[in-house]
Amino acid sequence: MVYTTPVRAAEFKSAYGPKYKFQPNIKGSNQTSLLRTGVRSASFGGAAVVGLLLYVSGIPRVQRDVLQKIPIVGRYFVQPEVHPQDNDEIFHIPQAQKYCEGKFLEWDDKITTPPGLYLFSILLQKTAATVKLPWVFSCDTSSLRITNVLGLIVLASLTLLCRHEIESRLYEAHSSARLKAISKYAVHTAFNIALFPLLFFFSGLYYTDVISTAVVVGGYLNHLKRVGRDRSSFVSDLITVLLGILALFMRQTNVFWIVVWMGGLEAVHALKTLRPQHVEQPFMTTLTDQVKYYAWRYSVGDVHDPPLNLAWPDDMLFTAISLGIAALCNPIRVIRQIWPYISVLAAFASFVAWNGGVVLGDKSNHVATIHLAQLLYIWPFFAFFSLPLLLPHVIPILDIARNVLRSLSQSGQRAGSSQPSKTSRSFEFSRLVKTKRPEGSKARDTRSTASQVALETPSLGSPSPALRTADFIFDSKFIPWIIYTLLTFVVSTAIVKFNTIIHPFTLADNRHYMFYIFRYTIRRGSLVRFMLIIPYTISRWMVWGTLAGCADWILSSNRELCSARYNVNEPAPYTSHPLWIARGTKKTQTNVEYPQDMSLVPSSSASTDGELRGTVEDDPLLVSAEPTSTSTGLIFLLATTLSLMTAPLVEPRYFILPWVMWRLLVPAWRVHDHAHTNSLFEGVAPRSIVGKTKEIFKRYDVRLVLETLWFVAINVATGYIFLMKPYVWKDEQGRNLEDGRLQRFMW
């Protein structure tokens, strides 16, 4: 039947696309048309509505920086502005204006960060003067604020390219075809990162955060291109050094993201390019022989680094051990790859020695202090802002609740009957506990079976008690998981008890939301502090599970449905668990070849490119659903820890870079990645609205849409409070302080 829809001008011809493949649709609107319509609506209608809202609300960065510059009618948009004295711009804007006047030796001691932001502003000013348009950018307040608006646009472009490179590296790990087309997931991810409330908010003010983040992300893009080949050129090394120095000019803590994060990833890349030949593992009966064998394998580059969706706590431990052994045994190869980052670290150390410390200006209020509680606060921060991305962890809970209600309702109907219903039989609480290792389950099953054969066959020998004990502990995931959980609870409790630091600035400035968060949580008493360990832990599990993709370590699901390339049936190439015992006919943990050097692979032919393009069109999330490696997750934790643990002040802005890097690594998800969704949508008609919506979101990550709406809601709420709810500081007698100047709520 041919008909039209309100959102489509052309008639709907057929539900069948190219090659006569059925395209899921809702009344003629398929996933492509819905996406196109949504993007257009968000681009035009959203911009108009937000512009009108901000004009009515009196936001200065729209009225003065945009609307007021419209020829002829611009003067009608003049409204009272947000004065720099209302926030920390009172320090940054005068300093930038001094730089614009060439007074580079004058410095405000209240400013603790390097002058990178001011140098960018001077660059924009000189560029405008060079093209004979000095009125476009001067050093007034409005023009300086434009710096971060442009920075946010650049940041969105860089994150788009970064996500594309991440998908390319993960796809090229198991394919010789080059990924050229940018996925829809990458586009929407970059758009959402630009909408991230902290970045979006400070893009309208003259703060260092947006430009600093853009510079670090630019360095990360350079890193992703470097690891696309085995050897980097000398020019690439010099560019890496320059980008690292530029990042240090923005913020001192960027050294951890340049040196530890990117340098650590490149060190792992250098070790993985060793590509030792796969060998058959001999059968060993003692734990000592097993340890010696795997120490040798690690030393030649056969490291253990499974994808994060297949990693358990013991995998993370052995990943760190294997990479450490490989690095110690191959130092020249590692140094050759990471010498640019060592140079950046040396430059930073020279600056610290010259400056007498890390902080510029006022050092008395910014003393480096070990503050491990930051590592607890970051997880609720991620969970709040990325709430829609945690949807996969909600579905199993809904499934369990649905099954419980169904079993309770049916228990009344079959009262007196001894025959259990099909529903009650299907609801098994045993799914709540995992005892099988996800990666290489076939290998594990073979090992378990062969174990009995070995014990019964004298020719194979018998494992020693020590090896048998280690095999029992690590073969069942229950024991390592319990140890890990208890250890994290003990460490969290110790941190809360001995290392909770409340900076005087947190209590002295009630303009910031963190003042109220501490007031109603941390400062409520010691009992509340300890009770918060539970949400800290749950948030950490959910955030880490989101980074891992379709792995779920608490509630089991059918991992056969996981979209990731490597799963229970096909272990990843870097699978080398030291307690895997070769028994029976299986002598290797994985048969997958190591990724090849893409710089040596000839360019893809037109037919190969066309085939890949057609495959991606059939499955748009094919290249976006791959999770990152375990080593990447561990290095991310290390860089995050080092960048936060020395800051006594808890500032949401300190969490921007960790969140951006985490968000770039989050893989795509679709509703069938968990078996729970199959039972959750059980009984839904395929041609109903819900059924068609489910089919569409098999091809598109529904979380991205929810994330966009969530960020828009937060930005509107915080923008409204910032503009429309100013207040005046008063003393105990009710007299105005700060000459009655307005104060505004902000991040």
Secondary structure as GFF3:
##gff-version 3
##sequence-region A 1 747
A	DSSP	beta_strand	3	5	.	.	.	ID=ss1
A	DSSP	beta_strand	8	12	.	.	.	ID=ss2
A	DSSP	three_ten_helix	18	20	.	.	.	ID=ss3
A	DSSP	beta_strand	25	26	.	.	.	ID=ss4
A	DSSP	beta_strand	29	30	.	.	.	ID=ss5
A	DSSP	alpha_helix	31	40	.	.	.	ID=ss6
A	DSSP	pi_helix	41	45	.	.	.	ID=ss7
A	DSSP	alpha_helix	46	57	.	.	.	ID=ss8
A	DSSP	alpha_helix	60	63	.	.	.	ID=ss9
A	DSSP	three_ten_helix	67	69	.	.	.	ID=ss10
A	DSSP	three_ten_helix	74	77	.	.	.	ID=ss11
A	DSSP	three_ten_helix	84	86	.	.	.	ID=ss12
A	DSSP	alpha_helix	89	100	.	.	.	ID=ss13
A	DSSP	alpha_helix	116	130	.	.	.	ID=ss14
A	DSSP	alpha_helix	141	172	.	.	.	ID=ss15
A	DSSP	alpha_helix	184	195	.	.	.	ID=ss16
A	DSSP	alpha_helix	197	202	.	.	.	ID=ss17
A	DSSP	alpha_helix	209	226	.	.	.	ID=ss18
A	DSSP	alpha_helix	234	248	.	.	.	ID=ss19
A	DSSP	alpha_helix	254	255	.	.	.	ID=ss20
A	DSSP	pi_helix	256	262	.	.	.	ID=ss21
A	DSSP	alpha_helix	263	272	.	.	.	ID=ss22
A	DSSP	alpha_helix	287	299	.	.	.	ID=ss23
A	DSSP	three_ten_helix	308	310	.	.	.	ID=ss24
A	DSSP	alpha_helix	313	329	.	.	.	ID=ss25
A	DSSP	alpha_helix	331	355	.	.	.	ID=ss26
A	DSSP	alpha_helix	374	385	.	.	.	ID=ss27
A	DSSP	three_ten_helix	387	390	.	.	.	ID=ss28
A	DSSP	alpha_helix	391	413	.	.	.	ID=ss29
A	DSSP	alpha_helix	422	426	.	.	.	ID=ss30
A	DSSP	three_ten_helix	429	432	.	.	.	ID=ss31
A	DSSP	alpha_helix	441	456	.	.	.	ID=ss32
A	DSSP	three_ten_helix	458	460	.	.	.	ID=ss33
A	DSSP	alpha_helix	465	475	.	.	.	ID=ss34
A	DSSP	alpha_helix	478	498	.	.	.	ID=ss35
A	DSSP	alpha_helix	504	508	.	.	.	ID=ss36
A	DSSP	alpha_helix	513	520	.	.	.	ID=ss37
A	DSSP	three_ten_helix	522	524	.	.	.	ID=ss38
A	DSSP	alpha_helix	526	531	.	.	.	ID=ss39
A	DSSP	alpha_helix	533	548	.	.	.	ID=ss40
A	DSSP	three_ten_helix	559	561	.	.	.	ID=ss41
A	DSSP	three_ten_helix	598	600	.	.	.	ID=ss42
A	DSSP	alpha_helix	606	618	.	.	.	ID=ss43
A	DSSP	alpha_helix	630	644	.	.	.	ID=ss44
A	DSSP	three_ten_helix	652	655	.	.	.	ID=ss45
A	DSSP	alpha_helix	656	665	.	.	.	ID=ss46
A	DSSP	three_ten_helix	671	673	.	.	.	ID=ss47
A	DSSP	alpha_helix	675	680	.	.	.	ID=ss48
A	DSSP	alpha_helix	689	696	.	.	.	ID=ss49
A	DSSP	alpha_helix	702	724	.	.	.	ID=ss50
A	DSSP	beta_strand	727	728	.	.	.	ID=ss51
A	DSSP	three_ten_helix	738	740	.	.	.	ID=ss52
A	DSSP	beta_strand	742	743	.	.	.	ID=ss53
###
